[in-house]
Amino acid sequence: MSAVTASPVSETRSAEPKRGLITISIMLATIMQALDTTIANVALPNMQGTLSATQEQISWVLTSYIVAAAIMMPMTGFLAARFGRKRLFLWSVAGFTLTSMLCGAATSLPELVLFRLLQGIFGAALVPLSQSVLLDTYPREQHGSAMAMWGVGVMVGPILGPTLGGYLTEYYNWRWVFFINLPFGLMALAGIFAFVSETPKDNSRRFDLFGFAVLSLAVGAMQMLLDRGQSLDWFSSPEILVEAVMVVLFAYLFLVQMFTAKHPFIEPGLFLDRNFSVGLIFIFLIGIILLATMALLPPFLQGLMGYPVLDTGMVLAPRGVGTMVSMMVVGRLSGKVDTRLMITLGLLFTSLSLWQMTAFTTEVSELTLVYTGIVQGLGLGLIFVPLSTITFATLAPRYRNEGTAMFSLLRNLGSSIGISWMMTLLSRNTQVNHAVLSEQVTPFSQALEQVSSWDPTTVQGLIAINDQVTRQALTIAYLQDFRVMMWVTLAALPLVLLLKAPAKVKMQS
């Protein structure tokens, strides 16, 4: 009696249900972590009142999380190799969920900052691990579809965060922006425990304490510099100068250690892959655009156009819808259309939306806001999924855990730099624009004669004129920021030429 051998087709079909359950479990963890990057922002004023904190003190709720996550993210590869990827994933999800509950139950500012710091430590590995698991779960020809599903959580989470956070804060309490993680965390924990396979442990790999220490100090100092630079007037502050020196010094020491140590914290062979190295530069630039736009639009809509928090969230939500749609389309086109062509199209869409945003006024219609948001969402989706696929197309599987950690770290650093850069430009350009516009305000101006309340000979009139000049100067500064981001997006176009087409390369051993 001859043995019956299962065909590859039947094996693939039998594996599909398990892959689907793994994907759902991974997506829950990814969405939970991605939402927390922005969901707490809109609740800060409410936290400030409840905890009797100043504006600078309450900002540590965000800073502690960002700095802790940035420092711990490069540890993902080593911890996954030493303890097993599944075990690390389970501990990360459990720790993140528990600390989320503690954040929601905090009764003082020091408690909340401490729990947010722990939340950042546990959450740092979630996004890199989820990407690594999906790349290993799906065959190479399905990596595009896998990255499309993964990208929905990574990209849409931060975009929808302010909308969900505003709703929970308005109708419930700011504590619910943390409590909302409980159902996601429990379901993700059960799914990962039941369906994700464990990876072999590598106890032979030594921990490079010095390399980790100097990299952590460099990344932590960079995040502190970017987060506090604007409020401390940048390099006029001794603190910012010290942090800048720390970034340069410890980054240099890390590079020296990486290329000279026998067992470095990050293996230099990781960066010998051209697609991976170019992909890191690419995702850094895209990070600048992704969250900087979301940092600028809410204050533009609320401060200049008078939109309530919930209306702001509703107007911005279509951006996430556009991203989701394009990611699903890209997932189906993966393997049929050149990845580099999709990235180019995404860059052009994103540039087009930013160019259209340079024509915004304080009277811009909701239809225009929704339309530009959808176009930008489509563009970002067309960039992110193909880029996530092609970056790892030629990277050896043994580097995936470290590679996904570096990919997420560069995206986060790009986002931090983008937000700080755009906010600094906004502040300084507002002052410059105010000075330029004020030069045109004279008693002989015909515009002043047409508005009775703008009488420069009275105190009330001067106040009204100054308010209007400030409003217009700020509006122009927003448009100038949108223009800068448009040029950054266009500057990324030549990088497409450096990427190798996946069909023409072979996977490294």
C-alpha positions in Angstrom: 0.0 0.0 0.0 1.6 3.2 -1.2 1.9 6.3 1.1 -0.1 9.3 0.1 1.9 12.5 -0.1 0.0 15.8 0.4 0.3 18.2 -2.4 1.8 21.7 -1.9 -1.6 23.2 -2.7 -3.3 21.2 0.0 -0.6 22.0 2.5 -1.0 25.7 1.7 -4.7 25.6 2.1 -4.4 23.8 5.5 -1.9 26.4 6.6 -4.2 29.4 5.6 -6.6 29.2 8.6 -3.7 29.2 11.1 -2.0 32.0 9.2 -5.3 34.0 9.5 -5.5 33.4 13.2 -1.9 34.4 13.7 -2.4 37.6 11.6 -5.5 38.6 13.7 -3.6 38.1 16.9 -0.6 40.0 15.7 -2.8 42.8 14.3 -4.5 43.2 17.7 -1.1 43.8 19.4 0.1 46.1 16.6 -3.1 48.3 16.7 -3.0 48.5 20.5 0.6 49.8 20.5 0.1 52.1 17.4 -3.0 53.7 18.9 -1.1 54.6 22.0 1.4 56.8 20.1 -1.3 59.4 19.6 -4.5 58.5 21.5 -3.3 60.1 24.8 -2.4 63.5 23.1 -5.9 64.9 23.0 -6.6 63.9 26.6 -3.6 65.8 28.0 -5.6 68.9 29.0 -8.0 66.7 31.0 -5.2 64.9 32.6 -3.6 68.2 33.5 -6.7 69.3 35.4 -7.3 66.1 37.2 -3.6 65.7 38.3 -3.0 69.4 39.0 0.0 69.5 36.7 1.5 72.4 34.7 1.8 72.3 30.9 5.5 71.2 31.0 4.9 68.6 33.7 2.0 66.9 31.8 4.2 66.7 28.7 6.2 64.1 30.5 3.3 61.7 30.0 4.2 61.6 26.3 8.0 62.0 26.7 8.4 59.1 29.2 6.7 56.7 26.8 8.5 57.9 23.7 12.0 57.8 25.3 11.5 54.4 26.9 10.2 52.8 23.7 13.0 54.3 21.6 15.7 53.0 24.0 14.3 49.5 24.3 13.4 48.9 20.6 16.9 48.0 19.5 16.9 45.3 22.2 14.2 43.3 20.4 16.6 41.3 18.3 18.8 40.2 21.1 15.9 39.4 23.5 14.1 37.4 20.8 17.2 35.3 20.1 18.0 34.7 23.8 14.6 34.0 25.2 12.5 33.0 22.1 10.3 35.3 20.0 7.0 33.9 21.2 7.9 34.2 24.9 9.1 37.8 24.4 5.9 38.6 22.5 3.8 37.2 25.3 5.6 39.1 28.0 5.5 42.3 26.0 1.7 42.1 25.4 1.0 41.2 29.0 3.3 43.9 30.4 1.8 46.5 28.0 -1.7 45.6 28.9 -1.0 45.6 32.7 0.8 49.0 32.6 -2.0 50.4 30.5 -4.4 49.6 33.3 -2.1 51.1 35.9 -1.9 54.3 33.8 -5.7 54.5 33.8 -5.8 54.0 37.5 -3.0 56.5 38.4 -3.8 59.0 41.1 -0.9 61.3 40.7 1.4 62.7 38.0 4.6 60.7 39.2 2.6 57.5 39.1 1.3 58.2 35.6 4.7 59.1 34.3 6.3 55.9 35.9 3.6 53.7 34.4 3.9 55.3 31.0 7.6 54.7 31.1 7.0 51.0 31.9 4.3 51.0 29.1 6.9 52.2 26.7 9.5 49.5 27.8 7.0 46.7 27.3 5.5 48.2 24.1 8.8 48.8 22.3 9.0 45.2 20.9 5.4 44.8 19.8 5.7 46.4 16.3 9.1 44.9 15.3 8.0 41.4 16.6 4.7 41.6 14.7 6.4 42.4 11.5 9.0 39.7 12.0 6.4 37.0 12.8 4.3 37.9 9.7 7.4 37.7 7.4 8.2 34.3 8.8 4.6 33.1 8.7 3.9 33.9 5.1 5.9 32.6 2.1 8.0 35.2 0.3 5.5 35.6 -2.6 2.8 36.6 -0.1 5.0 39.1 1.9 3.2 42.0 0.1 -0.2 40.9 1.4 1.2 40.3 4.9 2.8 43.7 5.0 -0.5 45.3 3.9 -2.3 43.8 6.8 0.5 44.7 9.2 0.7 48.2 7.8 -3.0 48.9 8.5 -2.3 48.7 12.2 1.0 50.6 12.1 -0.3 53.5 9.8 -4.0 53.7 10.6 -3.5 53.4 14.4 -1.7 56.8 14.8 -4.1 58.5 12.4 -7.3 57.3 14.1 -5.8 57.7 17.6 -6.9 61.4 18.1 -10.4 60.6 16.9 -10.9 57.7 19.3 -9.1 59.6 22.1 -11.3 62.6 21.6 -14.4 60.5 21.7 -13.4 58.6 24.9 -12.4 61.8 26.6 -15.5 63.7 25.6 -18.1 61.0 26.6 -16.3 59.0 29.3 -13.0 60.0 30.9 -9.4 60.4 30.0 -8.6 57.2 31.9 -10.5 55.2 29.1 -7.7 56.0 26.6 -5.7 53.5 28.6 -8.5 51.1 29.7 -9.4 50.6 26.0 -6.2 48.5 25.7 -7.6 45.7 28.0 -9.8 43.8 25.4 -7.1 44.2 22.7 -4.4 42.9 25.0 -6.3 39.9 26.3 -7.4 38.8 22.8 -3.8 39.3 21.5 -2.4 37.4 24.4 -4.7 34.4 23.9 -4.1 34.3 20.1 -0.3 34.5 20.3 -0.2 31.8 23.0 -2.4 29.5 21.0 -1.2 30.0 17.4 2.3 31.6 17.2 5.2 29.2 17.0 8.3 29.5 19.2 11.7 30.2 17.6 14.9 28.4 18.6 16.9 30.1 21.4 20.5 31.2 20.7 22.2 31.1 24.1 25.6 31.4 22.5 25.1 35.1 21.5 26.8 37.4 24.0 25.2 40.6 25.2 27.2 43.7 24.2 26.5 45.8 27.3 28.7 48.7 26.2 27.1 48.8 22.7 23.6 48.8 24.2 24.5 51.4 26.7 25.9 54.0 24.3 23.1 53.4 21.7 20.5 53.8 24.5 22.1 57.0 25.7 22.3 58.4 22.1 18.7 57.5 21.3 17.4 58.7 24.7 19.3 62.0 24.4 18.0 62.5 20.9 14.4 62.0 22.0 14.8 64.4 24.9 16.4 67.0 22.6 13.6 66.7 20.1 10.8 66.7 22.7 12.1 69.6 24.8 13.9 71.7 22.3 11.1 73.9 21.2 10.0 74.8 24.8 13.6 75.5 25.8 14.4 77.6 22.7 16.8 74.9 21.4 20.5 75.7 21.6 20.2 78.7 23.8 19.4 76.2 26.5 22.3 74.5 28.4 20.2 71.3 28.6 19.8 71.1 24.9 23.5 71.7 24.3 24.4 68.9 26.7 21.9 66.5 25.0 23.3 67.4 21.5 26.8 66.6 22.6 25.6 63.3 24.1 23.9 62.4 20.8 27.1 63.0 18.8 29.5 61.4 21.3 27.5 58.2 22.1 26.5 57.7 18.4 30.2 57.8 17.5 31.1 55.4 20.3 28.3 53.0 19.1 29.6 53.0 15.5 33.1 52.3 16.7 31.9 49.5 18.9 29.7 48.0 16.2 32.6 47.8 13.7 35.3 46.7 16.1 33.7 44.5 18.8 33.8 40.7 18.3 30.2 40.3 19.3 28.5 43.7 18.7 25.0 44.7 19.9 23.9 45.3 16.3 25.6 43.1 13.6 27.2 45.3 10.9 26.3 42.7 8.3 22.8 43.9 8.6 23.6 47.0 6.7 25.5 45.3 3.9 22.1 44.6 2.3 21.5 47.5 -0.1 17.7 47.3 -0.1 17.6 47.2 3.7 20.0 50.2 4.1 18.1 52.3 1.5 14.8 51.2 3.1 16.0 52.6 6.5 16.7 56.0 4.9 13.3 55.9 3.1 11.2 55.0 6.2 13.0 57.8 8.1 11.9 60.3 5.6 8.3 58.9 5.5 8.3 59.1 9.3 8.8 62.8 9.0 5.7 63.2 6.9 3.4 60.6 8.7 3.1 62.1 12.1 4.1 65.7 11.4 1.0 66.2 9.3 -1.1 64.8 12.1 0.6 67.1 14.6 -0.1 70.2 12.5 -3.7 69.6 11.3 -5.6 69.4 14.7 -4.3 72.8 16.0 -4.9 74.3 12.5 -8.5 73.1 12.6 -9.2 73.8 16.2 -7.1 77.0 16.8 -7.7 78.8 13.5 -11.0 77.4 12.2 -12.8 76.7 15.5 -13.5 73.0 15.0 -14.5 71.1 18.2 -12.4 68.0 19.1 -14.9 65.5 17.8 -15.4 67.3 14.5 -11.6 67.5 14.0 -11.4 63.8 14.5 -14.2 63.2 12.0 -12.5 65.4 9.3 -9.2 63.6 9.8 -10.6 60.1 9.8 -10.8 59.8 6.0 -7.0 60.0 5.9 -7.0 56.6 7.7 -9.6 55.3 5.4 -7.5 56.2 2.3 -4.5 54.5 3.8 -6.4 51.4 4.6 -7.9 51.2 1.1 -4.6 51.7 -0.7 -2.9 49.1 1.5 -5.5 46.5 0.6 -5.1 47.3 -3.1 -1.3 47.1 -2.8 -1.6 43.7 -1.1 -3.5 42.3 -4.1 -1.1 43.9 -6.6 2.0 42.5 -4.8 4.0 40.4 -7.2 2.0 41.7 -10.2 3.2 45.3 -10.3 6.8 46.5 -9.8 7.2 47.5 -6.1 9.3 50.5 -7.0 6.5 51.8 -9.3 4.0 51.7 -6.5 6.4 53.5 -4.2 6.9 56.2 -6.8 3.1 56.6 -7.3 2.7 56.9 -3.5 5.3 59.6 -3.3 3.6 61.6 -6.1 0.2 61.2 -4.4 1.6 62.4 -1.1 3.3 65.3 -2.7 0.1 66.3 -4.6 -1.9 66.3 -1.3 0.8 68.5 0.4 0.9 70.8 -2.5 -2.9 71.2 -2.3 -2.6 71.9 1.4 -0.3 74.8 0.7 -3.4 76.6 -0.7 -5.5 76.2 2.5 -7.1 79.2 4.1 -9.1 79.6 7.3 -12.2 79.3 5.1 -11.2 75.9 3.5 -14.2 73.7 3.1 -14.7 70.3 4.8 -14.9 68.6 1.4 -11.4 69.9 0.6 -10.0 68.8 3.9 -11.5 65.3 3.4 -10.4 65.1 -0.2 -6.7 66.0 0.5 -6.7 63.7 3.5 -7.9 60.7 1.3 -5.3 61.5 -1.3 -2.5 61.7 1.3 -3.8 58.5 2.9 -3.7 56.7 -0.5 -0.2 57.9 -1.1 1.1 56.8 2.3 -0.4 53.4 1.9 1.2 53.0 -1.5 4.6 53.9 0.0 4.5 52.0 3.3 3.5 48.5 2.2 5.8 48.1 -0.8 8.6 49.7 1.2 8.1 47.3 4.1 8.2 44.4 1.6 11.2 45.4 -0.6 13.3 46.5 2.4 13.3 42.9 3.7 13.2 41.2 0.2 16.9 40.4 0.1 17.7 40.4 3.8 18.8 37.1 5.3 16.1 35.6 7.6 18.6 35.4 10.5 18.6 39.3 10.6 14.9 39.8 10.6 14.4 40.4 14.3 17.1 43.0 14.4 16.1 44.4 11.0 12.5 45.0 12.0 13.6 46.7 15.2 15.9 49.0 13.3 13.1 49.7 10.7 10.7 50.7 13.5 13.3 52.7 15.3 14.2 54.8 12.2 10.5 55.4 11.6 10.0 56.6 15.1 13.1 58.8 15.0 11.9 60.3 11.7 8.5 61.0 13.3 10.1 62.7 16.3 12.4 64.8 14.2 9.6 65.7 11.8 7.3 66.9 14.6 10.0 69.0 16.3 11.2 70.4 13.0 7.7 71.4 11.8 6.8 72.9 15.2 10.0 74.9 15.3 9.4 76.2 11.7 5.8 77.0 12.6 6.8 79.1 15.6 9.7 81.0 13.9 7.8 81.5 10.6 4.9 82.9 12.5 7.1 85.6 14.0 8.7 86.4 10.7 5.4 86.6 8.9 4.0 88.8 11.7 6.8 91.2 11.2 6.4 91.3 7.4 2.6 91.7 7.6 2.9 94.4 10.3 5.0 96.5 7.9 1.9 96.8 5.6 -0.3 98.1 8.4 -0.3 101.9 8.2 -3.0 104.5 9.0 -3.2 105.0 5.2 -4.1 101.4 4.4 -7.4 101.1 2.5 -8.0 97.7 4.1 -8.2 99.3 7.5 -10.8 101.8 6.3 -13.2 99.0 5.2 -13.4 97.5 8.8 -14.8 99.9 11.4 -13.3 98.0 14.3 -9.8 98.3 12.9 -9.1 101.8 14.0 -5.3 102.2 14.6 -5.9 105.3 16.6 -7.6 103.4 19.5 -6.3 100.7 21.8 -9.2 98.4 20.9 -8.5 98.9 17.2 -4.8 98.1 17.6 -5.6 94.9 19.5 -8.1 93.8 16.8 -5.5 94.5 14.1 -2.8 92.7 15.9 -5.0 89.7 16.5 -5.9 89.5 12.8 -2.2 89.9 11.7 -1.2 87.1 14.1 -3.9 84.9 12.8 -2.8 85.5 9.2 0.9 85.1 10.1 0.1 81.7 11.7 -2.0 80.6 8.7 0.9 81.3 6.3 3.3 79.5 8.7 1.2 76.4 8.5 1.2 76.5 4.7 5.0 77.0 4.7 5.3 73.8 6.8 3.1 71.9 4.3 5.4 73.1 1.5 8.6 72.0 3.3 7.0 68.5 3.8 6.1 68.4 0.1 9.8 69.0 -0.8 10.9 66.3 1.7 8.6 63.9 0.0 9.9 64.8 -3.5 13.5 64.5 -2.2 12.8 60.8 -1.5 12.1 60.0 -5.1 15.7 59.4 -6.2 16.0 56.7 -3.5 13.7 54.5 -5.6 16.4 54.1 -8.2 18.7 52.6 -5.5 16.3 49.8 -4.7 16.7 46.4 -6.4 13.6 44.9 -8.0 12.7 41.8 -6.0 12.3 39.6 -9.1 15.9 40.2 -10.0 17.5 39.3 -6.7 18.0 36.1 -4.7 17.5 35.7 -1.0 20.8 35.7 0.9 21.6 32.6 2.9 
